[in-house]
Amino acid sequence: FQFEGSINVLTQMMVDPATTEKRGGAKSLPLRRGEILDVIQFTNQEQILCRNSQGRYGYVPQAVMLPL
């Protein structure tokens, strides 16, 4: 997944430690429990565009994210 445009980190959020770890898909970011992600864009009520510590971008379900 390539993100084009200017990158503005809105906030950081944590993947819920109780969630199931998931592999990433074509546009989904792999999920690791307790991982801190940079929030780039709140795309809709269900998904957030995030960047992980490896610099990869992808969509994450908002339901598994916790505020810091």
PyRosetta script that sets phi, psi and omega in degrees:
from pyrosetta import init, pose_from_sequence

init()
pose = pose_from_sequence("FQFEGSINVLTQMMVDPATTEKRGGAKSLPLRRGEILDVIQFTNQEQILCRNSQGRYGYVPQAVMLPL")
pose.set_psi(1, 121.9)
pose.set_omega(1, 178.2)
pose.set_phi(2, -106.4)
pose.set_psi(2, 129.1)
pose.set_omega(2, 177.2)
pose.set_phi(3, -99.8)
pose.set_psi(3, 127.6)
pose.set_omega(3, 178.3)
pose.set_phi(4, -112.1)
pose.set_psi(4, 143.4)
pose.set_omega(4, -179.2)
pose.set_phi(5, 114.3)
pose.set_psi(5, 177.7)
pose.set_omega(5, 180.0)
pose.set_phi(6, -73.9)
pose.set_psi(6, 144.6)
pose.set_omega(6, -177.3)
pose.set_phi(7, -105.7)
pose.set_psi(7, 116.7)
pose.set_omega(7, 175.8)
pose.set_phi(8, -122.6)
pose.set_psi(8, 115.4)
pose.set_omega(8, 178.2)
pose.set_phi(9, -77.0)
pose.set_psi(9, 118.7)
pose.set_omega(9, -178.5)
pose.set_phi(10, -79.0)
pose.set_psi(10, -42.0)
pose.set_omega(10, -178.8)
pose.set_phi(11, -168.0)
pose.set_psi(11, 179.4)
pose.set_omega(11, 172.3)
pose.set_phi(12, -119.8)
pose.set_psi(12, 144.8)
pose.set_omega(12, 178.0)
pose.set_phi(13, -136.7)
pose.set_psi(13, 161.1)
pose.set_omega(13, -178.7)
pose.set_phi(14, -111.2)
pose.set_psi(14, 140.3)
pose.set_omega(14, 172.9)
pose.set_phi(15, -70.5)
pose.set_psi(15, 130.0)
pose.set_omega(15, -178.6)
pose.set_phi(16, -52.2)
pose.set_psi(16, 123.9)
pose.set_omega(16, 179.2)
pose.set_phi(17, -62.4)
pose.set_psi(17, -18.2)
pose.set_omega(17, -179.6)
pose.set_phi(18, -90.8)
pose.set_psi(18, -4.1)
pose.set_omega(18, -177.3)
pose.set_phi(19, -78.1)
pose.set_psi(19, 163.2)
pose.set_omega(19, 175.9)
pose.set_phi(20, -82.7)
pose.set_psi(20, 132.9)
pose.set_omega(20, 177.2)
pose.set_phi(21, -68.4)
pose.set_psi(21, 140.4)
pose.set_omega(21, -176.8)
pose.set_phi(22, -131.9)
pose.set_psi(22, 146.7)
pose.set_omega(22, 173.4)
pose.set_phi(23, -77.5)
pose.set_psi(23, 152.5)
pose.set_omega(23, 177.5)
pose.set_phi(24, -76.7)
pose.set_psi(24, 158.1)
pose.set_omega(24, 175.8)
pose.set_phi(25, -114.2)
pose.set_psi(25, -158.3)
pose.set_omega(25, -179.2)
pose.set_phi(26, -58.8)
pose.set_psi(26, -42.2)
pose.set_omega(26, -179.2)
pose.set_phi(27, -122.9)
pose.set_psi(27, 2.7)
pose.set_omega(27, -178.9)
pose.set_phi(28, -97.8)
pose.set_psi(28, 142.1)
pose.set_omega(28, 178.3)
pose.set_phi(29, -85.6)
pose.set_psi(29, 137.6)
pose.set_omega(29, 174.8)
pose.set_phi(30, -61.6)
pose.set_psi(30, 142.0)
pose.set_omega(30, -178.1)
pose.set_phi(31, -107.6)
pose.set_psi(31, 129.6)
pose.set_omega(31, 173.0)
pose.set_phi(32, -121.2)
pose.set_psi(32, 130.0)
pose.set_omega(32, -178.1)
pose.set_phi(33, -55.9)
pose.set_psi(33, 132.1)
pose.set_omega(33, 177.0)
pose.set_phi(34, 79.9)
pose.set_psi(34, -0.5)
pose.set_omega(34, -178.7)
pose.set_phi(35, -70.0)
pose.set_psi(35, 140.3)
pose.set_omega(35, 176.4)
pose.set_phi(36, -93.2)
pose.set_psi(36, 127.3)
pose.set_omega(36, -178.8)
pose.set_phi(37, -119.5)
pose.set_psi(37, 145.3)
pose.set_omega(37, 171.6)
pose.set_phi(38, -80.9)
pose.set_psi(38, 129.4)
pose.set_omega(38, 176.6)
pose.set_phi(39, -90.7)
pose.set_psi(39, 120.8)
pose.set_omega(39, -179.4)
pose.set_phi(40, -96.1)
pose.set_psi(40, -38.8)
pose.set_omega(40, -176.2)
pose.set_phi(41, -158.5)
pose.set_psi(41, 134.4)
pose.set_omega(41, 170.8)
pose.set_phi(42, -87.2)
pose.set_psi(42, 97.8)
pose.set_omega(42, -171.5)
pose.set_phi(43, -75.4)
pose.set_psi(43, -39.0)
pose.set_omega(43, 176.0)
pose.set_phi(44, -162.0)
pose.set_psi(44, -170.2)
pose.set_omega(44, -176.6)
pose.set_phi(45, -72.9)
pose.set_psi(45, -14.6)
pose.set_omega(45, -175.2)
pose.set_phi(46, -105.9)
pose.set_psi(46, -26.4)
pose.set_omega(46, -175.1)
pose.set_phi(47, -132.9)
pose.set_psi(47, 153.1)
pose.set_omega(47, 177.9)
pose.set_phi(48, -127.9)
pose.set_psi(48, 137.9)
pose.set_omega(48, 173.9)
pose.set_phi(49, -86.2)
pose.set_psi(49, 122.1)
pose.set_omega(49, -174.4)
pose.set_phi(50, -130.1)
pose.set_psi(50, 165.2)
pose.set_omega(50, 173.8)
pose.set_phi(51, -126.7)
pose.set_psi(51, 134.8)
pose.set_omega(51, 179.0)
pose.set_phi(52, -94.3)
pose.set_psi(52, -178.1)
pose.set_omega(52, -175.9)
pose.set_phi(53, -69.0)
pose.set_psi(53, -16.5)
pose.set_omega(53, 176.2)
pose.set_phi(54, -88.0)
pose.set_psi(54, 0.6)
pose.set_omega(54, 179.4)
pose.set_phi(55, 83.6)
pose.set_psi(55, 11.3)
pose.set_omega(55, 178.4)
pose.set_phi(56, -87.4)
pose.set_psi(56, 145.9)
pose.set_omega(56, -179.6)
pose.set_phi(57, -111.0)
pose.set_psi(57, 152.2)
pose.set_omega(57, 174.7)
pose.set_phi(58, 175.5)
pose.set_psi(58, 172.5)
pose.set_omega(58, -179.9)
pose.set_phi(59, -89.1)
pose.set_psi(59, 143.3)
pose.set_omega(59, 180.0)
pose.set_phi(60, -130.2)
pose.set_psi(60, 137.0)
pose.set_omega(60, 176.5)
pose.set_phi(61, -62.7)
pose.set_psi(61, 130.9)
pose.set_omega(61, -178.8)
pose.set_phi(62, -63.0)
pose.set_psi(62, -27.3)
pose.set_omega(62, -177.2)
pose.set_phi(63, -64.5)
pose.set_psi(63, -22.0)
pose.set_omega(63, -178.2)
pose.set_phi(64, -99.6)
pose.set_psi(64, 5.3)
pose.set_omega(64, -176.9)
pose.set_phi(65, -101.9)
pose.set_psi(65, 139.9)
pose.set_omega(65, 178.4)
pose.set_phi(66, -120.3)
pose.set_psi(66, 140.6)
pose.set_omega(66, 176.7)
pose.set_phi(67, -69.3)
pose.set_psi(67, 153.3)
pose.set_omega(67, 176.9)
pose.set_phi(68, -91.8)
pose.dump_pdb("model.pdb")
